[in-house]
Amino acid sequence: MLQREFAAAPAIVVVTGHLAGTRETGARGYTCLMTSGGQAAGRAWTAAITRGGGE
């Protein structure tokens, strides 16, 4: 582990996206990609908290 604060974490969630796929749609595609990634991370965090994570 390069970052010690993550060493004791019960899970590490990494959200990825296909940045090259936004070439055709430009800024709008990039914005949609970032929004979707943020929503996915938010849903994962909410699910973990409702199941008792983070305590």
MDTraj code that builds the backbone (N, CA, C; nanometers):
import mdtraj as md
import numpy as np

residues = "MET LEU GLN ARG GLU PHE ALA ALA ALA PRO ALA ILE VAL VAL VAL THR GLY HIS LEU ALA GLY THR ARG GLU THR GLY ALA ARG GLY TYR THR CYS LEU MET THR SER GLY GLY GLN ALA ALA GLY ARG ALA TRP THR ALA ALA ILE THR ARG GLY GLY GLY GLU".split()
xyz = np.array([
    [0.0832, -0.1176, 0.0000],
    [0.0000, 0.0000, 0.0000],
    [0.0880, 0.1244, 0.0000],
    [0.0685, 0.2103, -0.0922],
    [0.1455, 0.3341, -0.0956],
    [0.0856, 0.4411, -0.0044],
    [-0.0426, 0.4323, 0.0228],
    [-0.1071, 0.5293, 0.1107],
    [-0.1572, 0.4569, 0.2346],
    [-0.0985, 0.4861, 0.3469],
    [-0.1282, 0.4136, 0.4703],
    [-0.2727, 0.4262, 0.5143],
    [-0.3388, 0.5385, 0.4830],
    [-0.4788, 0.5545, 0.5245],
    [-0.5716, 0.4529, 0.4583],
    [-0.5287, 0.3959, 0.3475],
    [-0.6099, 0.2955, 0.2803],
    [-0.5815, 0.1536, 0.3297],
    [-0.4740, 0.1337, 0.3994],
    [-0.4322, 0.0001, 0.4417],
    [-0.5355, -0.0678, 0.5312],
    [-0.6056, 0.0087, 0.6144],
    [-0.7047, -0.0485, 0.7053],
    [-0.8466, -0.0412, 0.6495],
    [-0.8621, 0.0073, 0.5293],
    [-0.9952, 0.0217, 0.4699],
    [-1.0563, -0.1155, 0.4410],
    [-1.1865, -0.1332, 0.4703],
    [-1.2502, -0.2607, 0.4406],
    [-1.2668, -0.2841, 0.2905],
    [-1.2683, -0.1763, 0.2143],
    [-1.2805, -0.1878, 0.0688],
    [-1.2231, -0.0630, 0.0045],
    [-1.1744, -0.0782, -0.1167],
    [-1.1298, 0.0351, -0.1969],
    [-1.2054, 0.0262, -0.3287],
    [-1.2796, 0.1302, -0.3600],
    [-1.3611, 0.1324, -0.4816],
    [-1.2937, 0.2241, -0.5826],
    [-1.2741, 0.1750, -0.7029],
    [-1.2146, 0.2528, -0.8105],
    [-1.3175, 0.2627, -0.9227],
    [-1.3517, 0.3840, -0.9592],
    [-1.4482, 0.4067, -1.0674],
    [-1.3687, 0.4483, -1.1909],
    [-1.3915, 0.3777, -1.3005],
    [-1.3205, 0.4089, -1.4249],
    [-1.4209, 0.4386, -1.5349],
    [-1.3732, 0.4986, -1.6395],
    [-1.4594, 0.5280, -1.7540],
    [-1.3774, 0.5247, -1.8820],
    [-1.4446, 0.5279, -1.9936],
    [-1.3796, 0.5217, -2.1249],
    [-1.3658, 0.6638, -2.1796],
    [-1.2554, 0.7289, -2.1432],
    [-1.2340, 0.8683, -2.1807],
    [-1.2232, 0.8860, -2.3321],
    [-1.1608, 0.7914, -2.4002],
    [-1.1454, 0.8030, -2.5461],
    [-1.2815, 0.8055, -2.6163],
    [-1.3818, 0.7467, -2.5535],
    [-1.5158, 0.7457, -2.6125],
    [-1.5823, 0.8817, -2.6148],
    [-1.5238, 0.9800, -2.5461],
    [-1.5834, 1.1138, -2.5436],
    [-1.5322, 1.2025, -2.6559],
    [-1.4458, 1.1514, -2.7405],
    [-1.3902, 1.2340, -2.8502],
    [-1.4979, 1.2878, -2.9424],
    [-1.5951, 1.2051, -2.9756],
    [-1.6989, 1.2485, -3.0691],
    [-1.7945, 1.3496, -3.0082],
    [-1.8151, 1.3400, -2.8779],
    [-1.9145, 1.4269, -2.8137],
    [-1.8521, 1.5464, -2.7431],
    [-1.7219, 1.5500, -2.7324],
    [-1.6523, 1.6649, -2.6776],
    [-1.6813, 1.6895, -2.5309],
    [-1.6964, 1.8182, -2.4972],
    [-1.7149, 1.8575, -2.3575],
    [-1.8406, 1.7959, -2.2980],
    [-1.9447, 1.7842, -2.3764],
    [-2.0695, 1.7247, -2.3262],
    [-2.0478, 1.5779, -2.2877],
    [-1.9760, 1.5034, -2.3683],
    [-1.9471, 1.3637, -2.3382],
    [-1.8606, 1.3489, -2.2148],
    [-1.7617, 1.4380, -2.2009],
    [-1.6744, 1.4361, -2.0840],
    [-1.7558, 1.4654, -1.9579],
    [-1.8442, 1.5642, -1.9659],
    [-1.9293, 1.5987, -1.8517],
    [-2.0189, 1.4811, -1.8131],
    [-2.0770, 1.4153, -1.9104],
    [-2.1618, 1.2984, -1.8822],
    [-2.0809, 1.1860, -1.8185],
    [-1.9591, 1.1639, -1.8673],
    [-1.8729, 1.0603, -1.8119],
    [-1.8399, 1.0895, -1.6659],
    [-1.8027, 1.2128, -1.6365],
    [-1.7684, 1.2506, -1.4986],
    [-1.8914, 1.2447, -1.4069],
    [-2.0066, 1.2854, -1.4580],
    [-2.1295, 1.2800, -1.3795],
    [-2.1677, 1.1361, -1.3485],
    [-2.1588, 1.0500, -1.4474],
    [-2.1918, 0.9084, -1.4268],
    [-2.0968, 0.8438, -1.3258],
    [-1.9687, 0.8770, -1.3362],
    [-1.8711, 0.8242, -1.2409],
    [-1.8989, 0.8718, -1.0994],
    [-1.9330, 0.9983, -1.0852],
    [-1.9670, 1.0526, -0.9541],
    [-2.0913, 0.9886, -0.8958],
    [-2.1903, 0.9658, -0.9802],
    [-2.3126, 0.8997, -0.9343],
    [-2.2841, 0.7568, -0.8900],
    [-2.2010, 0.6861, -0.9636],
    [-2.1663, 0.5482, -0.9268],
    [-2.0947, 0.5449, -0.7924],
    [-2.0014, 0.6375, -0.7725],
    [-1.9292, 0.6435, -0.6456],
    [-2.0236, 0.6792, -0.5314],
    [-2.1142, 0.7717, -0.5561],
    [-2.2115, 0.8105, -0.4543],
    [-2.3047, 0.6971, -0.4165],
    [-2.3494, 0.6213, -0.5152],
    [-2.4364, 0.5066, -0.4870],
    [-2.3619, 0.3991, -0.4080],
    [-2.2345, 0.3769, -0.4412],
    [-2.1547, 0.2781, -0.3668],
    [-2.1370, 0.3226, -0.2222],
    [-2.1093, 0.4504, -0.2011],
    [-2.0917, 0.5030, -0.0653],
    [-2.2219, 0.4914, 0.0136],
    [-2.3343, 0.5306, -0.0487],
    [-2.4652, 0.5212, 0.0184],
    [-2.4977, 0.3774, 0.0547],
    [-2.4727, 0.2845, -0.0353],
    [-2.4989, 0.1429, -0.0081],
    [-2.4132, 0.0938, 0.1077],
    [-2.2868, 0.1353, 0.1118],
    [-2.1982, 0.0917, 0.2208],
    [-2.2456, 0.1472, 0.3543],
    [-2.2858, 0.2722, 0.3573],
    [-2.3306, 0.3360, 0.4818],
    [-2.4605, 0.2714, 0.5315],
    [-2.5532, 0.2426, 0.4415],
    [-2.6796, 0.1830, 0.4847],
    [-2.6609, 0.0393, 0.5355],
    [-2.5495, -0.0215, 0.4971],
    [-2.5210, -0.1578, 0.5448],
    [-2.4248, -0.1580, 0.6634],
    [-2.4044, -0.0421, 0.7236],
    [-2.3231, -0.0342, 0.8438],
    [-2.1762, -0.0067, 0.8194],
    [-2.1382, 0.0243, 0.6983],
    [-1.9996, 0.0555, 0.6721],
    [-1.9623, 0.1925, 0.7252],
    [-1.8368, 0.2146, 0.7463],
    [-1.7889, 0.3436, 0.7922],
    [-1.7999, 0.3665, 0.9412],
    [-1.8306, 0.2623, 1.0155],
    [-1.8431, 0.2780, 1.1595],
    [-1.7187, 0.2319, 1.2307],
])
top = md.Topology()
chain = top.add_chain()
for i, resn in enumerate(residues, 1):
    res = top.add_residue(resn, chain, resSeq=i)
    for name in ("N", "CA", "C"):
        top.add_atom(name, md.element.get_by_symbol(name[0]), res)
traj = md.Trajectory(xyz[None], top)
